[in-house]
Amino acid sequence: MKWTLCFLIGLCVSLVGFVNNLAVENIAGMKFVVTSDMMLARRFAAAFIIFASSNFTLTLFASLITALIAPESAGSGIPEVKAYLNGIDAPAIFSFRTLLVKIVGSISAVSSSLNIGKAGPMVHSGACIAAIFGQGGSTKFRLTWKWLRFFKNDRDRRDFVICGSAAGIAAAFRAPVGGLLFALEEMASWWRSALLWRSFFTTAVVAIVLRALIDVCMKGKCGLFGKGGLIMFDVTSANISYHFWDIPPVILLGIGGGILGSLYNCLLQKVLRVYNLIYEKGTVYKLLVACVLSICTSCLLFGLPWIASCQPCPLDPTEPCPTIGRSGNYKKFQCPPGHYNDLASLFFNTNDDAIKNLFSKNTDAEFQESSVFIFFITCFFLSIFSYGIVAPAGLFVPVIVTGASYGRFVGMLVNSHSNLNHGLFAVLGAASLLGGSMRVTVSVCVIILELTNNLLLLPLIMLVLLISKTVADVFNGNIYDLIMKSKGLPYLEAHAEPYMRQLTVADVVTGPLQVFNGIEKVGNIVHVLKTTGHNGFPVVDEPPFSVTPVLCGLILRSHLVTLLKKKAFLRTPLSNFSDSVEFLANDFAKKGLGRGDRVEDIDLSDEEMDMFVDLHPFTNTSPYCVIESMSLAKALVLFREVGLRHLLVIPQVPGGLPVVGILTRHDFMPEHVLDLHPTLFSRRWKRLRIQLPSWSKL
């Protein structure tokens, strides 16, 4: 059944990816065709009005449906999926409503010429599809399947979400192995060998279905479907050769990519902080930011090509010059016959076609240095300001475009000192900026190889990625971790901070601790649930039900709400558990992807509030426990590796209450630990065991 479900996930994700690409290429293509026709007729003002108004309408539509219907679909979605796979279950991030808005909003936003990508939204869409399948469908929209309810638990759903994430990358770039490695390297906090095979099978299904659909489009049945997106980029010929003296420019390219990537992350974090302050004022301000950004983008894309000089067409072009219509390397724009505008060839295209133009072989004389530099600076800042709008927006493709222009510009500067052509430098530049910004190496290396279909690039791409990641790690963290931090998602890293080895779990446990008796009064349960936000409570038996206080286990808030809703009450604490109330396994299964039942929605009379509930049959009698003298670093490793939500702390010396506290994710966060023990703040960066002598001693 799991293999069948993986097949369905791969099939659905590939269809979504194909429809996404097809819609973007046709909507954006129609816009560029109409605008180009106006330019050919020398009606420049009308061309700008059509171009800007269509971009404005598409951006406004994407922002409206995101802000009003599913705010959870805003942004890339990769940070939220990564946080979920780390154990953070944010409400509604995988709902059916979020999926629909993510697909439609991504198509509209990417088609509006904003410098955003569709890879991140595809990962989120794939995770949504997998999560909806994993919970048996959508109850709210009456789309449920009984045979899928066997997987309605956290572990299976997490495994399916990993498969969906891998399928999302595979569908965005037609890179099945790259998608699998991206899920392994960047997304998943836990991994098993069985999961590797299922993820590989899911991405293989995506690759096969996309190949079949692309063959249909090759026959001209897909409208204006261009050569970007799902089509491999033609980079260079198979007989590429490079020598030792080609390595120094590549090393410099990697160092520059690491510095630019860390700067990109820093600026994006600050822009997102400003956007959050603006968005607190209301929905109108969210829409206003998106509209202003759309107008500014349209002005830049239409205005900047005017400052570039027209270039004569080459004598033996690989395609018609100048290009008339949808896409191409030689955009005519405002130039006379027989000439083309190289800057318009980059700006007046979708991001996929711009990447293709920059990666293309035998085009060393096609672009001017000034045009590529202007394009690089514009893409760098537009991608930073565009990501924070309230619409589905990815970072992968904008970083590739920006890195490709950076690499091509460096290739032009070192042209006489290297045998590598400018298209190769564009590929290496894209890899360096991806490594410097996202800090993923193995998966990015394979994705680029699958995009370019050239294994001979492997050594150079590996070198660039390793250098750029190493340089960027000196300054800040990867972009997705910074976004998670700005959103307040308590992500647990794989390693413990060095100062945590000096603390025990008793040093971070905070109170007061809420404990339930094995047979508890209904009124007490309702009071605790209404006055606290805790999701787990220790259950303890005390005299006269036991000789000494005994820890029975842990009970979840959702289970308590179910007991109150079913009204499985006892009139006296000494009476036996009533069998008149029947429970099904589905009653205690994880609720849907919404917020579930709430205690405030349950009506209880005064008589019922004085009754009792026997919690013993519903308590987890084997919770994970640690002794209060255990190292905090060891407890963190246990908490993260096992995937816990609650970790009970038991006393070192027996005699009193059998539990002294509960550790949750919040207790392991560095901010919380340093707030409790500020003396450790000055030592938090001391990672090296060997300390270098100070300058004064030297």
Secondary structure, DSSP 8 states (H G I E B T S, - for coil): -HHHHHHHHHHHHHHHHHHHHHHHHHHHHHHHHHHHHHHHTT-HHHHHHHHHHHHHHHHHHHHHHHHHT-GGG-B-SHHHHHHHHTT---TTTT-HHHHHHHHHHHHHHHHTT-S-BSHHHHHHHHHHHHHHHHTTEETTTTEE-GGGGGG-SHHHHHHHHHHHHHHHHHHHHT-HHHHHHHIIIII-SS--HHHHHHHHHHHHHHHHHHHHHHHHHTTT-STT--SSTTS------TT----GGGHHHHHHHHHHHHHHHHHHHHHHHHHHHHHHHHHTT-HHHHHHHHHHHHHHHHHHHHHGGGGS--EE--SS-SS-SSB-SS--S-B-TT--TTEE-HHHHHHSS-HHHHHHHHH-SS-TTTS-HHHHHHHHHHHHHHHHHHHTSSSB-BSHHHHHHHHHHHHHHHHHHTGGG-SS-HHHHHHHHHHHHHHHHH---HHHHHHHHHHHT-GGGHHHHHHHHHHHHHHHHTT---HHHHHHHHTT-----SS--GGGGG-BGGGT--S----EESEEEHHHHHHHHHH---SEEEEEE-TTSSSS-EEEEEEEHHHHHHHHHHT--BSSTTS---SSS---GGGSS---SS----GGG----HHHHTSEEE-GGGSBSS--EEETTSBHHHHHHHHHHHT-S-EEEE-SS-SS-S--EEE-HHHH-HHHHHHH-GGGGGGTT---SS----TTT-
